[in-house]
């Protein structure tokens, strides 16, 4: 078992990354069904929580079937982060997670997210205050550094561990890289294999296949893997990785019927949770991936992204089923 404070998770867990406008309860539901072991909410603004902003508060919604789950917060002010952590804890997650990795300018440019990698002393102080504030285990997600000249990830890991962080997820890129280039897992392995590090270390970046997941597990010896972009519209990535690790066999890709049924569940929950208009709009990012690999799908995709109501999307999905019942899907 992997232990994060008093939270026990199966050995070598697969984690769903916290992704803005993606990792909401509807998406987490289908990922959990397909084998995600530990999930995090979308990152939540500390200032938004303190101001009681509706969008930030809604992101605190968690459901029993998702457990164990962590609530992730971000911000640049220590006092605000401490207060936000207390608010997040009231939602009763298993973990409180701190985002020290978001690279987007509106976050990192203010010194939050990956921006705090330019001030390791502040990172340590902020983390210490949050750990003192809450009873739940505190975890952190971060990057290697701001740029190639500021990579101090081993030092960062030791300092975070020293102030009470119970697990650390490392994305193998710098902030300067954003999501470009190749994630450097050798530096993640340096942290994991350092004799002074005893908390779980999870690796993140570029895991998009069962083969790569097993290769990186064996090569870099991390305690688990966090999966982000590869899961968007493809929650089956978790079960495929687990099956391959257990048997060495590659599962068949999901059938058209399974894709449609899973998408319908995702869609129904999205509309139930956010309402027809927002729920439909936010599903658009998932359609292409749900039907990846199916030939001649573009006309249906165009209809799906233009659909404005729940009923309209469901009708289009019925058309998809009927069409490919008559024609081969690949």
C-alpha positions as CSV (number, residue, x, y, z in Angstrom):
1,X,0.0,0.0,0.0
2,X,1.0,3.6,-0.6
3,X,0.4,5.8,2.5
4,X,-0.2,9.5,2.3
5,X,-0.4,10.4,5.9
6,X,-3.3,8.2,7.2
7,X,-4.7,7.7,3.7
8,X,-4.0,4.3,2.3
9,X,-4.1,3.7,-1.5
10,X,-3.4,0.5,-3.5
11,X,0.2,-0.1,-4.5
12,X,1.4,1.9,-7.5
13,X,-1.7,4.1,-7.8
14,X,-2.8,5.8,-11.0
15,X,-3.7,9.5,-10.2
16,X,-6.0,11.7,-12.3
17,X,-4.4,15.1,-12.7
18,X,-6.2,18.3,-11.6
19,X,-7.0,20.0,-14.9
20,X,-8.8,23.3,-15.1
21,X,-12.2,23.0,-16.7
22,X,-11.6,19.3,-17.2
23,X,-11.3,17.5,-13.8
24,X,-14.8,18.2,-12.6
25,X,-17.2,15.7,-10.9
26,X,-18.7,14.4,-14.2
27,X,-15.3,13.7,-15.7
28,X,-14.0,12.3,-12.4
29,X,-16.9,9.9,-12.3
30,X,-16.1,8.2,-15.6
31,X,-12.4,8.1,-14.7
32,X,-13.2,6.4,-11.4
33,X,-15.3,3.8,-13.2
34,X,-12.3,3.0,-15.3
35,X,-9.7,2.6,-12.6
36,X,-8.4,6.0,-11.4
37,X,-7.1,5.4,-7.8
38,X,-6.7,8.9,-6.6
39,X,-8.2,12.1,-8.0
40,X,-7.9,15.8,-7.5
41,X,-10.4,18.6,-8.1
42,X,-9.7,21.3,-10.6
43,X,-7.4,23.9,-9.0
44,X,-9.4,26.4,-6.9
45,X,-8.4,30.0,-6.4
46,X,-7.7,30.8,-2.8
47,X,-9.0,34.3,-3.3
48,X,-12.2,32.9,-4.9
49,X,-12.9,30.7,-1.9
50,X,-12.4,33.6,0.6
51,X,-14.7,35.9,-1.4
52,X,-17.2,33.0,-1.6
53,X,-17.2,33.2,-5.4
54,X,-19.8,30.8,-6.8
55,X,-17.5,29.2,-9.4
56,X,-14.8,28.5,-6.8
57,X,-17.2,27.2,-4.2
58,X,-18.8,24.8,-6.8
59,X,-15.4,23.2,-7.4
60,X,-15.5,22.0,-3.8
61,X,-18.3,19.6,-4.7
62,X,-17.1,16.0,-4.1
63,X,-19.0,12.7,-3.9
64,X,-18.5,9.6,-1.9
65,X,-17.8,7.4,-4.9
66,X,-14.8,9.5,-5.8
67,X,-12.9,8.8,-2.6
68,X,-10.1,9.1,-1.9
69,X,-9.9,12.6,-3.4
70,X,-7.9,15.7,-2.8
71,X,-8.9,19.4,-3.2
72,X,-6.3,21.5,-4.9
73,X,-5.9,25.2,-4.1
74,X,-3.6,27.9,-5.6
75,X,-2.7,31.4,-4.7
76,X,0.2,33.8,-4.1
77,X,-0.7,35.1,-0.6
78,X,0.2,33.0,2.4
79,X,-2.7,34.3,4.6
80,X,-5.2,33.6,1.8
81,X,-3.9,30.1,1.1
82,X,-4.1,29.3,4.8
83,X,-7.7,30.5,5.0
84,X,-8.6,28.7,1.8
85,X,-7.1,25.5,3.0
86,X,-9.4,25.6,6.1
87,X,-12.4,26.2,3.8
88,X,-11.4,23.3,1.6
89,X,-11.0,21.1,4.6
90,X,-14.6,21.7,5.6
91,X,-15.7,19.9,2.3
92,X,-14.1,16.8,3.9
93,X,-11.7,15.5,1.2
94,X,-9.0,13.0,2.1
95,X,-6.2,15.4,1.1
96,X,-5.5,19.1,0.7
97,X,-3.2,19.6,-2.3
98,X,-1.2,22.8,-3.2
99,X,-0.7,23.8,-6.8
100,X,2.9,24.9,-7.3
101,X,2.9,23.9,-10.9
102,X,0.4,25.8,-13.0
103,X,2.4,27.5,-15.8
104,X,-0.2,29.8,-17.3
105,X,0.7,33.5,-17.2
106,X,-2.3,34.7,-15.3
107,X,-1.4,32.4,-12.4
108,X,2.4,32.0,-12.5
109,X,2.9,35.7,-13.4
110,X,1.5,36.7,-10.1
111,X,3.7,34.3,-8.1
112,X,1.2,31.6,-7.7
113,X,1.3,28.1,-9.3
114,X,4.7,27.6,-10.9
115,X,5.6,31.2,-10.2
116,X,6.5,30.4,-6.6
117,X,9.4,28.3,-7.9
118,X,11.2,31.6,-8.1
119,X,10.9,32.0,-4.4
120,X,11.6,28.6,-2.6
121,X,11.7,30.3,0.8
122,X,8.2,31.6,0.3
123,X,7.1,28.2,-1.0
124,X,8.4,26.5,2.2
125,X,6.8,29.1,4.5
126,X,3.4,29.0,2.7
127,X,3.4,25.2,2.8
128,X,4.3,25.2,6.5
129,X,1.4,27.5,7.3
130,X,-1.1,25.3,5.4
131,X,0.2,22.2,7.1
132,X,-0.3,23.8,10.5
133,X,-3.8,25.0,9.5
134,X,-5.4,21.7,8.5
135,X,-5.7,18.2,10.0
136,X,-5.9,16.5,6.6
137,X,-2.7,15.3,5.0
138,X,-1.2,18.0,2.7
139,X,0.3,17.1,-0.7
140,X,1.9,19.2,-3.4
141,X,2.1,19.2,-7.2
142,X,4.9,21.1,-8.7
143,X,7.4,21.3,-11.7
144,X,11.1,20.9,-11.9
145,X,11.8,24.6,-11.8
146,X,11.0,27.9,-13.4
147,X,13.5,27.3,-16.2
148,X,16.6,25.2,-16.8
149,X,18.7,27.5,-14.7
150,X,16.5,27.3,-11.6
151,X,16.0,23.5,-11.3
152,X,16.3,22.8,-7.5
153,X,13.7,20.0,-7.3
154,X,15.6,17.8,-4.9
155,X,16.0,20.7,-2.5
156,X,12.4,21.7,-3.0
157,X,11.3,18.1,-2.2
158,X,13.4,18.0,1.0
159,X,12.2,21.3,2.2
160,X,8.5,20.5,1.6
161,X,8.9,17.2,3.3
162,X,10.6,18.9,6.3
163,X,7.5,21.1,6.8
164,X,5.1,18.2,6.7
165,X,4.1,17.5,3.1
166,X,2.9,13.9,2.9
167,X,3.4,13.3,-0.9
168,X,4.7,15.1,-3.9
169,X,3.8,14.9,-7.5
170,X,6.4,16.3,-10.0
171,X,5.6,17.3,-13.5
172,X,8.9,16.7,-15.4
173,X,9.0,20.0,-17.2
174,X,9.9,23.6,-16.2
175,X,7.5,26.4,-16.2
176,X,9.3,27.8,-19.3
177,X,8.6,24.6,-21.2
178,X,4.8,24.9,-20.5
179,X,3.6,21.6,-22.1
180,X,6.2,21.5,-24.9
181,X,9.2,19.3,-25.4
182,X,9.7,16.1,-23.5
183,X,9.2,15.6,-19.7
184,X,12.5,14.8,-17.9
185,X,11.7,11.9,-15.6
186,X,15.4,11.5,-14.7
187,X,15.1,14.4,-12.4
188,X,11.9,13.0,-10.9
189,X,13.9,9.8,-10.2
190,X,16.6,11.8,-8.5
191,X,14.0,12.9,-6.0
192,X,12.5,9.5,-5.6
193,X,15.8,7.8,-5.1
194,X,17.4,10.4,-2.8
195,X,18.2,8.9,0.6
196,X,16.6,11.7,2.5
197,X,13.3,11.5,0.8
198,X,10.8,9.1,2.4
199,X,7.4,10.5,1.3
200,X,5.6,9.0,-1.9
201,X,6.8,10.6,-5.1
202,X,4.5,10.5,-8.1
203,X,5.6,11.3,-11.6
204,X,3.6,13.3,-14.2
205,X,4.2,14.1,-17.8
206,X,3.9,12.4,-21.2
207,X,2.2,9.2,-20.0
208,X,-0.1,8.4,-22.9
209,X,0.0,4.6,-23.3
210,X,0.1,1.4,-21.2
211,X,3.6,0.6,-22.5
212,X,5.0,3.9,-21.5
213,X,3.4,3.7,-18.1
214,X,5.0,0.4,-17.4
215,X,8.4,1.5,-18.8
216,X,8.4,4.6,-16.6
217,X,7.3,2.7,-13.6
218,X,10.2,0.3,-13.9
219,X,12.8,2.8,-15.1
220,X,12.2,5.6,-12.7
221,X,10.9,3.7,-9.7
222,X,8.2,6.3,-8.7
223,X,5.5,5.4,-6.3
224,X,2.7,6.1,-8.8
225,X,1.8,7.9,-12.0
226,X,-0.4,10.9,-12.5
227,X,-2.2,11.1,-15.9
228,X,-3.6,14.3,-17.3
229,X,-4.1,15.2,-21.0
230,X,-4.1,11.5,-22.1
231,X,-7.3,11.0,-20.1
232,X,-9.3,13.8,-21.7
233,X,-12.2,12.1,-23.5
234,X,-10.4,8.8,-22.9
235,X,-11.1,7.6,-19.4
236,X,-10.2,4.1,-20.5
237,X,-6.5,4.9,-20.2
238,X,-6.6,3.9,-16.5
239,X,-8.0,0.5,-17.1
240,X,-5.7,-0.1,-20.1
241,X,-2.6,0.7,-18.0
242,X,-3.7,-1.5,-15.2
243,X,-4.5,-4.4,-17.4
244,X,-1.2,-4.2,-19.2
245,X,0.8,-4.0,-16.0
246,X,-1.0,-7.0,-14.6
247,X,-1.1,-9.2,-17.7
248,X,1.2,-7.7,-20.4
249,X,-1.7,-7.6,-22.7
250,X,-3.0,-4.6,-24.6
251,X,-6.8,-4.3,-24.3
252,X,-8.9,-3.7,-27.3
253,X,-10.0,-0.1,-27.8
254,X,-13.4,0.7,-26.5
255,X,-16.3,-0.3,-28.8
256,X,-18.5,2.3,-30.3
257,X,-21.3,1.3,-28.0
258,X,-19.1,1.7,-24.9
259,X,-17.8,5.1,-26.1
260,X,-21.4,6.4,-26.6
261,X,-22.6,4.9,-23.3
262,X,-19.7,6.5,-21.3
263,X,-20.1,9.8,-23.1
264,X,-23.9,9.8,-22.3
265,X,-23.2,9.2,-18.6
266,X,-20.5,12.0,-18.7
267,X,-22.9,14.3,-20.5
268,X,-25.9,13.5,-18.2
269,X,-23.8,14.3,-15.1
270,X,-22.4,17.4,-16.6
271,X,-25.9,18.8,-17.4
272,X,-27.2,17.7,-14.0
273,X,-24.3,19.4,-12.2
274,X,-23.8,22.6,-14.2
275,X,-27.1,23.1,-16.0
276,X,-27.9,22.6,-19.7
277,X,-26.0,25.5,-21.2
278,X,-22.8,25.3,-19.3
279,X,-22.9,21.5,-19.1
280,X,-23.2,21.2,-22.9
281,X,-20.6,23.8,-23.5
282,X,-17.9,22.2,-21.3
283,X,-18.5,18.8,-22.9
284,X,-17.2,20.1,-26.3
285,X,-13.6,19.6,-25.3
286,X,-14.2,15.9,-24.9
287,X,-16.0,14.8,-28.1
288,X,-12.9,14.4,-30.4
289,X,-11.1,12.2,-28.0
290,X,-14.2,10.1,-27.2
291,X,-14.4,9.1,-30.9
292,X,-10.7,9.0,-31.7
293,X,-9.8,6.5,-34.3
294,X,-13.2,6.3,-35.9
295,X,-13.1,7.2,-39.6
296,X,-15.2,9.8,-41.3
297,X,-16.4,11.1,-37.9
298,X,-15.8,14.8,-38.7
299,X,-19.5,15.6,-39.8
300,X,-20.7,14.2,-36.5
301,X,-18.1,16.0,-34.5
302,X,-19.2,19.3,-36.1
303,X,-22.8,18.7,-35.2
304,X,-21.8,17.8,-31.6
305,X,-19.8,20.9,-31.0
306,X,-22.6,23.1,-32.5
307,X,-25.4,21.4,-30.4
308,X,-27.0,23.7,-27.9
309,X,-29.2,21.4,-25.8
310,X,-28.9,18.1,-24.0
311,X,-31.6,16.5,-26.1
312,X,-29.9,17.6,-29.3
313,X,-26.6,16.0,-28.3
314,X,-28.4,12.8,-27.3
315,X,-30.1,12.7,-30.7
316,X,-26.8,13.1,-32.5
317,X,-25.3,10.3,-30.5
318,X,-28.3,8.1,-31.6
319,X,-27.5,9.1,-35.2
320,X,-23.9,8.1,-34.6
321,X,-24.9,4.7,-33.3
322,X,-27.3,4.1,-36.2
323,X,-24.8,5.2,-38.8
324,X,-21.9,3.0,-37.6
325,X,-24.2,0.1,-37.1
326,X,-24.4,0.1,-40.9
327,X,-20.9,1.1,-41.6
328,X,-17.6,-0.2,-40.2
329,X,-16.2,2.2,-37.5
330,X,-12.5,1.9,-38.6
